[in-house]
Amino acid sequence: MANTETSLKEAASIEGAVGAALVDYTSGMALGTIGGGKDLDLNMAAAGNTDVVRAKVRTMEMLGLKDEIEDILITLGGQYHLIRLLKGRQSNGLFLYLALDKGRANLAMARHQLSKIGAELDV
């Protein structure tokens, strides 16, 4: 099992990664971040993407969908933003957020790697 720091370092090593965060979507707070910079405020992204996750969870409840969200993809002109919800007793209410440079990233591979990182994360 990997800790938060190790998991974020692994996420940052994904081809095309711009930044990554582990986020508690009950509070909107980033529990850890790596990367980012002046063009990507990871703490602000954590809070904003918390709203995205909450909205999708509410929508699924209203629709009566008895399924789980694996990930949410937001495609921008130059970036992919991947939100991977974590499963498990200790990681309930958490998600991994990964911003990727669209020109350098392989989206399918990034999703696969982020899934693996999330499964190995021990919070």
Disulfide bonds with the S-S distance in Angstrom:
none
